[in-house]
Amino acid sequence: MVVLGLLLMAVGAVAVVGALFTAEGSTQLFGLDISALAMFFVGLGAGLAIVWGFGFSKWGTKRTLRQRRESKQLSELHEKLEKREAEERADENDRQERSY
């Protein structure tokens, strides 16, 4: 999701920069003549792509961080469980040795 978000932001930024620097006396975008209404929709689409890209990146980053945190917690719990089981096995072996 982070990559998709960054890609959308890049596409939006390229469209905005293209609209700013290629438009001269007439309305042009990357060498194509377009009407003012079409230029408005290109700008609207570029803005939406930037906002969506930011949102996807933010969502993807939060999701990745949450998954890492959960994985770390699971690893810690697994280590504690292994330690506890080892202690229980050692206690059980001690009890068996004492019973003889």
Secondary structure, DSSP 8 states (H G I E B T S, - for coil): -HHHHHHHHHHHHHHHHHHHHH--SS-EETTEE--HHHHHHHHHHHHHHHHHHHHHHHHHHHHHHHHHHHHHHHHHHHHHHHHHHHHHHHHHHHHHHHH-
